């Protein structure tokens, strides 16, 4: 019986090639979108799950409110790991990672190569994480100072082989070349890991002021013992605050946790499971760019909706083509075929069509995956589709889709009355028409939602890119690793400023972009330290050309003057810092800072206007500048737009003269600024692509419904034409119903889209406001596309010779 059903289905497919191709392509596109998004979601969920002890690994996060200023961060004190291991048996071991001083210059022959994917790690790192070794013993590899574990890629890059345990890498540190012994080589860290390092240096090589409970510079991971309850252990983290942090706050008049909390301060530590980090962490100082569980939910919904749209298409196209199968059904019923057998045949045919569509969808996925990887910044392999996690679902998919898409056509076709269909009278009740209309409304409601979402994301990104952040980011050339110039950095600046193409130059490690150096200072406006009058502020070391080069405006006071002894104990603050201090006229006022060597007094000589020195997801916080001649990582040149190539060439030649063998690595500040919003840009691109595909699939569905309605009303149209109706009048009559459906879809989708996009915009401190025109544009676009699709079939029906339809009467 099944064989017979398949043969009949195949013959019908070949007999109606155009209809079958449209039906197959609609379903294949929907399935292809579903498969691509499934691969994306599977990749996002797989992060950090490959570690053998992943279920027992937890990272600590910090939340602090001090002096009314709140901050949440991934960083923790260096003391946390050793203290908790000593005090609590639930800790099997811990591992700390430090990415300070992570940019390394490594000698290869006579030249140096810049490495950014580096970190310092405890010797216990490989006891916690599962990164297989190719050479050497990872469990002892980081026990001694001046040792390093490298990835297979790094080993081939520097030595041409992975069998390099025992050899040395030469690292430039200040003015010295320090050899680091390669003690182990590991496989490259997977792309689905939030840890992606090529070189791991022993923590014992890090020059650091160890043992502080108040300096937050380390990523701390705990491996709990089997059976340990993470919730119980997390409560012990409060005791760490009591035992180790509070004693360091005695200078602020705080002697116990009660004093600390009475002053309105908060310090908490919380555990995050390793497998939750990628999708559930929204903190700004992640080791690698995090994903978002919100986007996973959004794309899951999009995948489901597009699949449903494709299934709805199948229903509408199949019922639209029902007139061609009605006599077949009538004859088979007269010959005694039961309705359940007819339903079985049609469900088999729909499943057969779903299998063919899936084969086409797999081919489309294979072709589209490279572009999809490029857009999403992933390296998903096509073979992942046939992994043991996804293959069972893939095999089940056509049967689910076949049942879902074919159930209504099977019920509808098998319900034809033999007498009516054999007389050529195919009638449909209002209930069936209502169901099909509801399905079309759902299709276009989804399309409207996606269009509105795409418009809002686009406008928000455009707002970020066009909004004045308070500094000049255009035509600023950034030269990295400027510290290798040593005391020649001033001479480099002076030589570059000789060129008329260079307007100004500055050297600093602190830039208003993500990933730049950051440093906190605790200050107050009184010459006493107390729990209620201090707050944390960003402290950036700059030279006297920094403000002019970046176009940061002074609201009051003056800039630094190099060579002025008084300015070495002066600061320039931003407007937010002045508000927190309560200084309406801050110039000449004092601020006090409790530092490791005592209380420092600084005089405010200037106040800059607030500018966005972090992502626009965050509000502008307090900031101060201090004159610094310390070695800088970045050298910035403000240049004329048309002369960038000449300036780069001159800088490269001068660099090779002053720092021979050192890599000349550069970029532009506006590019780094835009990189902060890569995740949002990817969402916009993905949303736009799937919006277009959803509309395309929906148009196929509405084309099917238009075909069906034209067939149902063929005699009515013919009679109207005989009575003098015009082609335009008939076209308008047929289009009226579809205009109504699109309007209903818009009314349903617009409020939900507005709510969803408002929730998304809440993640930005600086954001657009939803405007009526965004909704109007989405509705008008959807309506125009629907009318163009329907009008083709409507005009065709209106132009048909009425005698053709009335001849049988």
SEPA-656320 format. One record per residue (C-alpha): residue in one letter; x, y, z. Coordinates in nm, 3 decimals. Layout:
! SEPA-656320
type,x,y,z
A,X,Y,Z
...
//
This chain:
! SEPA-656320
type,x,y,z
X,0.000,0.000,0.000
X,0.280,0.241,0.094
X,0.455,0.168,-0.237
X,0.135,0.249,-0.426
X,0.096,0.577,-0.238
X,0.454,0.678,-0.325
X,0.408,0.586,-0.694
X,0.087,0.793,-0.715
X,0.259,1.082,-0.539
X,0.555,1.068,-0.777
X,0.325,1.066,-1.082
X,0.132,1.365,-0.953
X,0.459,1.546,-0.890
X,0.575,1.488,-1.250
X,0.234,1.567,-1.397
X,0.227,1.912,-1.236
X,0.589,2.021,-1.260
X,0.538,2.397,-1.204
X,0.310,2.350,-0.905
X,0.540,2.083,-0.758
X,0.851,2.295,-0.804
X,0.692,2.596,-0.631
X,0.570,2.375,-0.349
X,0.905,2.198,-0.309
X,1.106,2.523,-0.322
X,0.887,2.695,-0.064
X,0.923,2.405,0.175
X,1.295,2.364,0.096
X,1.371,2.731,0.167
X,1.183,2.709,0.497
X,1.363,2.389,0.594
X,1.699,2.538,0.485
X,1.646,2.840,0.711
X,1.545,2.607,0.991
X,1.861,2.398,0.947
X,2.092,2.702,0.941
X,1.943,2.846,1.257
X,1.951,2.500,1.419
X,2.325,2.478,1.347
X,2.374,2.826,1.493
X,2.179,2.744,1.810
X,2.352,2.407,1.851
X,2.689,2.582,1.827
X,2.589,2.844,2.085
X,2.467,2.576,2.328
X,2.784,2.368,2.286
X,3.019,2.627,2.440
X,3.250,2.483,2.708
X,3.058,2.155,2.732
X,3.352,1.950,2.603
X,3.544,1.973,2.933
X,3.541,1.644,3.121
X,3.450,1.814,3.451
X,3.231,2.088,3.302
X,2.944,2.019,3.543
X,3.172,2.090,3.843
X,3.348,2.403,3.714
X,3.223,2.745,3.826
X,3.352,3.096,3.770
X,3.319,3.370,4.031
X,3.166,3.707,3.944
X,3.176,4.025,4.152
X,2.919,4.293,4.226
X,3.023,4.604,4.415
X,2.846,4.920,4.524
X,3.082,5.168,4.683
X,3.006,5.534,4.744
X,2.684,5.505,4.544
X,2.863,5.372,4.233
X,2.776,5.020,4.121
X,2.983,4.784,3.907
X,2.946,4.420,3.812
X,3.247,4.240,3.671
X,3.403,3.906,3.597
X,3.730,4.001,3.767
X,3.809,3.895,4.126
X,4.102,3.951,4.366
X,4.407,3.726,4.339
X,4.352,3.623,4.701
X,4.011,3.464,4.638
X,4.126,3.130,4.494
X,4.391,3.039,4.755
X,4.172,3.161,5.044
X,3.866,2.957,4.946
X,4.078,2.648,4.875
X,4.232,2.679,5.223
X,3.907,2.748,5.409
X,3.654,2.519,5.237
X,3.693,2.145,5.166
X,3.426,2.165,4.891
X,3.694,2.319,4.664
X,3.892,2.046,4.491
X,4.113,2.303,4.323
X,4.104,2.644,4.159
X,4.258,2.811,3.855
X,4.316,3.180,3.798
X,4.369,3.356,3.467
X,4.517,3.702,3.423
X,4.508,3.881,3.089
X,4.691,4.192,3.203
X,5.013,4.245,3.010
X,4.874,3.998,2.756
X,5.015,4.158,2.440
X,5.352,3.994,2.379
X,5.628,4.053,2.127
X,5.786,3.721,2.034
X,6.109,3.697,1.841
X,6.121,3.484,1.529
X,6.455,3.509,1.356
X,6.545,3.878,1.340
X,6.186,4.000,1.357
X,5.917,4.014,1.623
X,5.556,3.903,1.602
X,5.271,4.048,1.809
X,5.063,3.795,2.002
X,4.737,3.904,2.168
X,4.584,3.566,2.254
X,4.797,3.514,2.562
X,4.735,3.491,2.936
X,4.895,3.402,3.266
X,4.753,3.089,3.429
X,4.797,2.890,3.749
X,4.975,2.556,3.741
X,4.635,2.398,3.819
X,4.483,2.527,3.494
X,4.493,2.187,3.322
X,4.359,2.012,3.633
X,4.041,2.214,3.587
X,4.009,2.242,3.207
X,4.037,1.966,2.946
X,4.273,2.082,2.672
X,4.456,1.771,2.542
X,4.834,1.776,2.520
X,5.027,1.692,2.202
X,5.368,1.711,2.369
X,5.479,1.749,2.731
X,5.288,1.707,3.057
X,5.031,1.982,3.103
X,4.976,1.900,3.472
X,5.329,2.011,3.561
X,5.394,2.245,3.269
X,5.326,2.573,3.451
X,5.488,2.488,3.785
X,5.797,2.703,3.734
X,5.844,3.069,3.631
X,5.950,3.155,3.275
X,5.756,2.859,3.134
X,5.489,2.861,2.867
X,5.235,2.620,2.716
X,5.160,2.687,2.350
X,4.896,2.573,2.103
X,4.969,2.353,1.804
X,4.917,2.651,1.573
X,5.167,2.861,1.768
X,5.417,2.573,1.769
X,5.400,2.543,1.390
X,5.413,2.921,1.356
X,5.735,2.964,1.556
X,5.909,2.628,1.519
X,5.753,2.459,1.217
X,5.665,2.154,1.427
X,5.459,2.053,1.730
X,5.735,1.840,1.887
X,5.897,2.140,2.056
X,5.877,2.067,2.432
X,6.198,2.191,2.591
X,6.269,2.463,2.336
X,6.248,2.835,2.417
X,6.047,3.133,2.299
X,6.218,3.472,2.325
X,5.981,3.736,2.463
X,6.062,4.107,2.463
X,5.989,4.253,2.808
X,6.077,4.623,2.839
X,6.437,4.648,2.727
X,6.518,4.280,2.783
X,6.472,3.960,2.587
X,6.349,3.687,2.824
X,6.356,3.321,2.716
X,6.048,3.119,2.814
X,6.076,2.740,2.812
X,5.803,2.560,2.616
X,5.696,2.287,2.857
X,5.394,2.153,2.666
X,5.203,2.184,2.340
X,4.824,2.152,2.340
X,4.567,2.115,2.065
X,4.421,2.445,1.951
X,4.149,2.556,2.191
X,3.812,2.490,2.021
X,3.608,2.772,1.869
X,3.322,2.679,2.106
X,3.528,2.771,2.412
X,3.522,3.107,2.586
X,3.894,3.051,2.651
X,4.092,3.093,2.330
X,4.462,3.131,2.404
X,4.763,3.042,2.196
X,5.016,3.097,2.475
X,4.968,3.035,2.848
X,5.246,3.169,3.069
X,5.311,3.051,3.422
X,5.142,3.272,3.682
X,5.472,3.272,3.869
X,5.614,3.489,3.589
X,5.360,3.768,3.649
X,5.494,4.080,3.816
X,5.210,4.165,4.055
X,5.143,4.298,4.403
X,5.007,3.970,4.542
X,4.779,3.916,4.839
X,4.526,4.200,4.803
X,4.154,4.146,4.859
X,4.063,4.479,4.703
X,4.230,4.467,4.359
X,4.010,4.291,4.104
X,4.229,4.168,3.816
X,4.189,3.789,3.796
X,3.937,3.543,3.650
X,3.888,3.275,3.915
X,3.747,2.929,3.844
X,3.665,2.666,4.109
X,3.647,2.294,4.055
X,3.412,2.166,4.324
X,3.437,1.816,4.460
X,3.187,1.556,4.336
X,2.861,1.592,4.524
X,2.932,1.945,4.647
X,2.628,2.174,4.634
X,2.711,2.496,4.444
X,2.433,2.688,4.622
X,2.568,2.594,4.963
X,2.922,2.681,4.858
X,2.811,3.018,4.718
X,2.688,3.120,5.062
X,3.045,3.074,5.186
X,3.164,3.349,4.952
X,3.007,3.607,5.184
X,3.237,3.482,5.460
X,3.532,3.553,5.232
X,3.418,3.919,5.222
X,3.402,3.924,5.601
X,3.738,3.752,5.656
X,3.951,3.914,5.387
X,3.795,4.229,5.236
X,3.662,4.405,5.546
X,4.006,4.412,5.721
X,4.143,4.606,5.424
X,3.878,4.877,5.472
X,3.981,4.985,5.823
X,4.128,5.305,5.675
X,3.773,5.400,5.571
X,3.638,5.359,5.924
X,3.489,5.019,5.847
X,3.557,4.752,6.110
X,3.290,4.494,6.033
X,3.040,4.395,5.769
X,2.762,4.583,5.952
X,2.949,4.914,5.921
X,3.009,4.839,5.554
X,2.644,4.768,5.474
X,2.505,5.050,5.692
X,2.693,5.295,5.473
X,2.493,5.165,5.175
X,2.779,4.960,5.032
X,2.753,4.614,4.880
X,3.015,4.352,4.792
X,2.892,4.015,4.672
X,3.049,3.721,4.491
X,2.843,3.473,4.292
X,2.906,3.149,4.104
X,2.831,3.101,3.736
X,2.843,2.749,3.588
X,3.107,2.717,3.318
X,2.849,2.607,3.061
X,2.639,2.921,3.124
X,2.916,3.174,3.068
X,2.886,3.217,2.694
X,2.511,3.271,2.678
X,2.421,3.410,3.020
X,2.700,3.652,3.104
X,2.635,4.014,3.003
X,2.937,4.166,3.177
X,3.165,4.396,2.979
X,3.504,4.245,3.066
X,3.464,3.894,2.930
X,3.778,3.713,2.807
X,3.616,3.660,2.466
X,3.299,3.810,2.316
X,2.998,3.644,2.474
X,2.682,3.529,2.304
X,2.333,3.607,2.422
X,2.059,3.374,2.538
X,1.817,3.646,2.424
X,1.934,3.609,2.065
X,1.916,3.230,2.091
X,1.552,3.259,2.194
X,1.483,3.512,1.917
X,1.643,3.298,1.647
X,1.470,2.986,1.781
X,1.137,3.163,1.742
X,1.235,3.284,1.394
X,1.332,2.930,1.291
X,1.002,2.793,1.417
X,0.798,3.066,1.252
X,0.972,3.027,0.917
X,0.913,2.652,0.931
X,0.547,2.712,1.011
X,0.522,2.961,0.725
X,0.663,2.697,0.490
X,0.415,2.438,0.618
X,0.129,2.685,0.576
X,0.243,2.741,0.219
X,0.223,2.370,0.157
X,-0.131,2.364,0.291
X,-0.245,2.662,0.084
X,-0.076,2.551,-0.237
X,-0.210,2.197,-0.201
X,-0.565,2.312,-0.134
X,-0.535,2.565,-0.418
X,-0.449,2.276,-0.649
X,-0.729,2.063,-0.510
X,-0.956,2.113,-0.812
X,-0.716,1.906,-1.017
X,-0.743,1.615,-0.772
X,-1.116,1.639,-0.698
X,-1.232,1.401,-0.973
X,-0.964,1.150,-0.872
X,-1.099,1.160,-0.514
X,-1.460,1.133,-0.634
X,-1.393,0.830,-0.855
X,-1.193,0.652,-0.583
X,-1.472,0.715,-0.331
X,-1.732,0.575,-0.576
X,-1.511,0.267,-0.614
X,-1.520,0.215,-0.237
X,-1.201,0.374,-0.107
X,-1.245,0.471,0.257
X,-1.170,0.824,0.374
X,-0.892,0.709,0.609
X,-0.719,0.542,0.313
X,-0.740,0.866,0.115
X,-0.600,1.056,0.412
X,-0.318,0.802,0.438
X,-0.235,0.855,0.072
X,-0.226,1.234,0.100
X,-0.021,1.224,0.421
X,0.222,0.987,0.251
X,0.247,1.224,-0.044
X,0.311,1.523,0.184
X,0.579,1.328,0.374
X,0.733,1.226,0.043
X,0.736,1.592,-0.061
X,0.889,1.686,0.275
X,1.168,1.430,0.225
X,1.245,1.570,-0.121
X,1.234,1.923,0.021
X,1.470,1.822,0.302
X,1.719,1.686,0.049
X,1.700,2.017,-0.136
X,1.727,2.206,0.196
X,2.044,2.017,0.290
X,2.193,2.122,-0.044
X,2.088,2.484,0.015
X,2.238,2.470,0.365
X,2.566,2.342,0.227
X,2.580,2.627,-0.025
X,2.471,2.898,0.221
X,2.680,2.789,0.522
X,3.004,2.971,0.423
X,2.816,3.301,0.389
X,2.623,3.229,0.709
X,2.951,3.164,0.895
X,3.089,3.491,0.765
X,2.785,3.686,0.884
X,2.768,3.519,1.225
X,3.148,3.515,1.274
X,3.146,3.140,1.331
X,3.324,2.835,1.192
X,3.036,2.586,1.190
X,3.124,2.273,0.994
X,2.861,2.126,0.762
X,2.928,1.778,0.904
X,2.786,1.905,1.235
X,2.442,1.855,1.078
X,2.502,1.479,1.083
X,2.641,1.460,1.437
X,2.484,1.217,1.680
X,2.305,1.506,1.855
X,2.139,1.641,1.540
X,2.106,1.339,1.307
X,1.806,1.178,1.485
X,1.625,1.513,1.476
X,1.716,1.556,1.110
X,1.571,1.213,1.022
X,1.254,1.287,1.218
X,1.207,1.634,1.068
X,1.042,1.539,0.732
X,0.789,1.314,0.905
X,0.691,1.591,1.149
X,0.677,1.848,0.868
X,0.491,1.608,0.641
X,0.230,1.540,0.908
X,0.202,1.909,1.000
X,0.188,2.039,0.643
X,-0.022,1.757,0.502
X,-0.282,1.708,0.775
X,-0.520,1.984,0.663
X,-0.492,1.911,0.284
X,-0.546,1.540,0.357
X,-0.853,1.615,0.567
X,-0.979,1.866,0.308
X,-0.922,1.657,-0.007
X,-1.054,1.336,0.142
X,-1.375,1.519,0.240
X,-1.491,1.595,-0.115
X,-1.842,1.466,-0.194
X,-1.832,1.232,-0.497
X,-2.158,1.359,-0.652
X,-2.052,1.724,-0.644
X,-1.697,1.680,-0.769
X,-1.803,1.448,-1.054
X,-2.048,1.719,-1.166
X,-1.766,1.976,-1.148
X,-1.914,2.158,-0.849
X,-1.632,2.213,-0.604
X,-1.757,2.421,-0.313
X,-1.585,2.528,0.004
X,-1.748,2.628,0.326
X,-1.679,2.945,0.522
X,-1.499,2.745,0.788
X,-1.234,2.620,0.545
X,-1.190,2.964,0.390
X,-1.155,3.113,0.739
X,-0.883,2.866,0.832
X,-0.683,2.941,0.519
X,-0.720,3.315,0.577
X,-0.602,3.272,0.938
X,-0.294,3.088,0.814
X,-0.212,3.368,0.570
X,-0.260,3.624,0.849
X,-0.009,3.430,1.060
X,0.240,3.429,0.772
X,0.224,3.801,0.717
X,0.215,3.883,1.087
X,0.550,3.704,1.114
X,0.682,3.898,0.815
X,0.566,4.229,0.965
X,0.733,4.145,1.297
X,1.065,4.062,1.128
X,1.056,4.379,0.916
X,0.988,4.599,1.219
X,1.267,4.424,1.411
X,1.512,4.475,1.125
X,1.422,4.844,1.095
X,1.464,4.906,1.468
X,1.802,4.729,1.487
X,1.920,4.920,1.178
X,1.810,5.254,1.321
X,1.974,5.184,1.658
X,2.304,5.094,1.492
X,2.279,5.400,1.270
X,2.213,5.609,1.580
X,2.524,5.469,1.750
X,2.739,5.526,1.445
X,2.612,5.881,1.382
X,2.570,6.001,1.740
X,2.850,6.222,1.861
X,3.017,6.016,2.137
X,3.190,6.326,2.269
X,3.522,6.259,2.100
X,3.651,6.250,1.743
X,3.691,5.894,1.618
X,3.724,5.964,1.245
X,4.066,5.975,1.076
X,4.255,5.874,1.391
X,4.536,5.632,1.307
X,4.618,5.401,1.599
X,4.969,5.249,1.609
X,4.990,4.958,1.852
X,5.287,4.842,2.064
X,5.414,5.199,2.092
X,5.602,5.104,2.411
X,5.874,4.934,2.201
X,5.987,5.283,2.097
X,6.095,5.340,2.457
X,6.226,5.691,2.516
X,6.207,5.758,2.140
X,5.829,5.791,2.145
X,5.856,6.170,2.180
X,6.093,6.185,1.883
X,5.853,5.968,1.679
X,5.565,6.206,1.752
X,5.775,6.510,1.669
X,5.891,6.361,1.339
X,5.537,6.270,1.236
X,5.407,6.616,1.325
X,5.647,6.767,1.071
X,5.408,6.640,0.804
X,5.121,6.874,0.721
X,4.900,6.565,0.691
X,4.925,6.500,1.068
X,4.725,6.745,1.276
X,4.820,6.616,1.622
X,4.959,6.311,1.801
X,4.927,6.154,2.145
X,5.048,5.848,2.333
X,4.836,5.661,2.587
X,4.730,5.309,2.682
X,4.377,5.431,2.755
X,4.130,5.465,2.466
X,3.750,5.514,2.460
X,3.688,5.170,2.308
X,3.631,4.821,2.445
X,3.943,4.617,2.518
X,4.157,4.918,2.610
X,4.334,4.956,2.942
X,4.125,5.044,3.246
X,4.227,5.143,3.598
X,4.015,5.231,3.900
X,4.093,5.488,4.166
X,3.901,5.539,4.489
X,3.854,5.909,4.563
X,3.657,6.139,4.791
X,3.612,6.513,4.829
X,3.723,6.528,5.191
X,4.060,6.478,5.354
X,3.926,6.179,5.541
X,3.844,5.827,5.431
X,3.500,5.706,5.525
X,3.258,5.446,5.399
X,3.005,5.702,5.280
X,3.215,5.964,5.103
X,3.430,5.757,4.865
X,3.360,5.625,4.520
X,3.544,5.448,4.239
X,3.647,5.644,3.933
X,3.830,5.554,3.613
X,4.185,5.695,3.613
X,4.354,5.731,3.275
X,4.715,5.829,3.222
X,4.751,6.068,2.926
X,4.987,6.330,2.785
X,4.911,6.696,2.713
X,4.811,6.623,2.349
X,4.546,6.362,2.429
X,4.242,6.590,2.455
X,4.325,6.781,2.135
X,4.396,6.466,1.931
X,4.067,6.301,2.028
X,3.867,6.623,2.017
X,3.753,6.597,2.380
X,3.613,6.936,2.484
X,3.697,7.117,2.804
X,3.389,7.247,2.985
X,3.599,7.443,3.235
X,3.959,7.494,3.337
X,4.263,7.405,3.131
X,4.464,7.117,2.988
X,4.786,6.968,3.129
X,5.118,7.137,3.066
X,5.412,6.905,3.018
X,5.703,7.005,3.238
X,5.483,7.173,3.499
X,5.570,7.021,3.841
X,5.230,7.117,3.980
X,5.045,6.927,3.706
X,5.198,6.598,3.816
X,4.963,6.619,4.116
X,4.666,6.749,3.919
X,4.370,6.581,3.754
X,4.110,6.664,3.491
X,3.766,6.515,3.564
X,3.451,6.469,3.358
X,3.112,6.624,3.430
X,2.976,6.304,3.585
X,3.259,6.297,3.841
X,3.193,6.661,3.927
X,2.824,6.585,3.989
X,2.908,6.292,4.217
X,3.155,6.509,4.410
X,2.893,6.782,4.432
X,3.125,7.042,4.279
X,2.939,7.304,4.074
X,3.269,7.489,4.024
X,3.530,7.212,4.042
X,3.836,7.406,3.921
X,4.088,7.445,4.203
X,3.906,7.200,4.433
X,4.085,6.904,4.587
X,4.017,6.532,4.569
X,4.178,6.267,4.787
X,4.270,5.912,4.707
X,4.360,5.631,4.944
X,4.630,5.431,4.768
X,4.880,5.163,4.869
X,5.136,5.418,4.989
X,4.890,5.644,5.173
X,4.651,5.931,5.097
X,4.725,6.133,4.782
X,4.593,6.482,4.719
X,4.509,6.598,4.367
X,4.403,6.941,4.243
X,4.132,6.963,3.978
X,4.261,7.187,3.697
X,4.006,7.104,3.430
X,3.668,6.946,3.358
X,3.583,6.784,3.025
X,3.238,6.738,2.884
X,3.098,6.389,2.930
X,3.184,6.150,2.648
X,3.118,5.780,2.589
X,3.436,5.606,2.694
X,3.259,5.269,2.717
X,3.001,5.100,2.497
X,2.668,5.282,2.459
X,2.511,4.988,2.637
X,2.646,5.157,2.953
X,2.579,5.496,3.108
X,2.867,5.742,3.130
X,3.055,5.691,3.455
X,3.302,5.908,3.648
X,3.644,5.957,3.487
X,3.962,6.146,3.562
X,4.279,6.207,3.362
X,4.626,6.223,3.511
X,4.942,6.342,3.341
X,5.159,6.037,3.279
X,5.491,5.976,3.106
X,5.467,5.599,3.162
X,5.527,5.380,2.859
X,5.218,5.374,2.639
X,5.075,5.093,2.431
X,4.908,5.314,2.170
X,5.022,5.606,1.959
X,4.741,5.805,1.797
X,4.776,6.035,1.497
X,4.497,6.269,1.387
X,4.533,6.289,1.009
X,4.376,6.448,0.703
X,4.130,6.205,0.543
X,4.278,6.213,0.194
X,4.632,6.154,0.320
X,4.595,5.836,0.525
X,4.804,5.620,0.289
X,5.093,5.866,0.285
X,5.088,5.896,0.665
X,5.084,5.519,0.711
X,5.377,5.475,0.473
X,5.578,5.747,0.648
X,5.498,5.604,0.994
X,5.596,5.252,0.881
X,5.932,5.375,0.744
X,6.005,5.577,1.059
X,5.902,5.281,1.275
X,6.152,5.051,1.106
X,6.421,5.311,1.166
X,6.347,5.357,1.536
X,6.227,5.002,1.619
X,6.395,4.772,1.365
X,6.252,4.421,1.354
X,5.942,4.520,1.554
X,5.603,4.466,1.387
X,5.428,4.779,1.265
X,5.070,4.712,1.367
X,4.803,4.976,1.314
X,4.432,5.038,1.276
X,4.179,5.320,1.282
X,3.987,5.430,1.589
X,3.649,5.440,1.414
X,3.690,5.075,1.309
X,3.765,4.976,1.669
X,3.461,5.178,1.780
X,3.233,4.997,1.536
X,3.374,4.660,1.644
X,3.212,4.714,1.984
X,2.876,4.660,1.814
X,2.959,4.358,1.598
X,2.701,4.142,1.777
X,2.424,4.392,1.700
X,2.544,4.424,1.339
X,2.526,4.045,1.298
X,2.174,4.043,1.441
X,2.071,4.312,1.191
X,2.216,4.118,0.897
X,2.063,3.788,1.005
X,1.725,3.949,1.073
X,1.728,4.116,0.732
X,1.812,3.791,0.550
X,1.545,3.590,0.728
X,1.291,3.870,0.684
X,1.344,3.854,0.308
X,1.316,3.475,0.310
X,1.005,3.483,0.530
X,0.839,3.731,0.293
X,0.940,3.521,-0.008
X,0.788,3.209,0.142
X,0.477,3.399,0.250
X,0.436,3.531,-0.105
X,0.433,3.176,-0.235
X,0.156,3.100,0.012
X,-0.052,3.402,-0.078
X,0.002,3.319,-0.446
X,-0.142,2.975,-0.375
X,-0.443,3.122,-0.197
X,-0.499,3.373,-0.478
X,-0.491,3.087,-0.728
X,-0.744,2.893,-0.524
X,-0.979,3.188,-0.478
X,-0.962,3.274,-0.848
X,-1.054,2.915,-0.931
X,-1.343,2.917,-0.682
X,-1.481,3.245,-0.817
X,-1.414,3.176,-1.187
X,-1.785,3.163,-1.282
X,-1.861,3.472,-1.072
X,-1.579,3.661,-1.248
X,-1.706,3.548,-1.589
X,-2.062,3.659,-1.514
X,-1.937,3.997,-1.393
X,-1.737,4.039,-1.716
X,-2.040,3.952,-1.929
X,-2.237,4.213,-1.736
X,-1.973,4.477,-1.815
X,-1.725,4.468,-1.524
X,-1.378,4.603,-1.612
X,-1.051,4.422,-1.561
X,-0.940,4.680,-1.301
X,-1.270,4.645,-1.115
X,-1.240,4.266,-1.097
X,-0.875,4.293,-0.992
X,-0.968,4.532,-0.710
X,-1.247,4.298,-0.600
X,-1.010,4.003,-0.577
X,-0.735,4.208,-0.406
X,-0.970,4.352,-0.146
X,-0.972,4.032,0.058
X,-0.595,4.015,0.069
X,-0.561,4.379,0.172
X,-0.789,4.299,0.462
X,-0.575,3.998,0.562
X,-0.251,4.199,0.554
X,-0.412,4.476,0.761
X,-0.525,4.220,1.020
X,-0.172,4.075,1.024
X,-0.026,4.422,1.082
X,-0.265,4.499,1.367
X,-0.172,4.170,1.534
X,0.205,4.193,1.484
X,0.277,4.563,1.544
X,0.204,4.576,1.923
X,0.402,4.259,1.988
X,0.692,4.384,1.775
X,0.686,4.718,1.959
X,0.700,4.546,2.298
X,0.980,4.309,2.191
X,1.197,4.583,2.039
X,1.148,4.806,2.343
X,1.282,4.521,2.558
X,1.582,4.490,2.326
X,1.650,4.865,2.334
X,1.654,4.860,2.714
X,2.001,4.703,2.696
X,2.136,5.037,2.563
X,2.189,5.335,2.791
X,2.177,5.550,2.475
X,1.901,5.448,2.238
X,1.645,5.558,1.988
X,1.273,5.587,2.055
X,1.031,5.383,1.850
X,0.861,5.598,1.589
X,0.531,5.554,1.407
X,0.702,5.558,1.068
X,0.889,5.233,1.144
X,0.559,5.052,1.186
X,0.404,5.231,0.890
X,0.700,5.141,0.668
X,0.680,4.774,0.771
X,0.305,4.764,0.703
X,0.335,4.946,0.370
X,0.621,4.721,0.255
X,0.429,4.406,0.343
X,0.114,4.535,0.176
X,0.297,4.635,-0.140
X,0.469,4.296,-0.169
X,0.141,4.114,-0.110
X,-0.042,4.324,-0.371
X,0.229,4.266,-0.630
X,0.206,3.893,-0.569
X,-0.174,3.875,-0.572
X,-0.227,4.118,-0.859
X,-0.052,3.885,-1.102
X,-0.306,3.610,-1.042
X,-0.596,3.856,-1.013
X,-0.522,4.017,-1.350
X,-0.478,3.675,-1.506
X,-0.822,3.567,-1.378
X,-0.980,3.893,-1.492
X,-0.840,3.854,-1.845
X,-0.967,3.496,-1.887
X,-1.229,3.448,-2.161
X,-1.567,3.419,-1.977
X,-1.696,3.165,-2.231
X,-1.433,2.919,-2.110
X,-1.586,2.914,-1.760
X,-1.953,2.944,-1.861
X,-1.949,2.688,-2.140
X,-2.043,2.402,-1.906
X,-2.346,2.594,-1.783
//
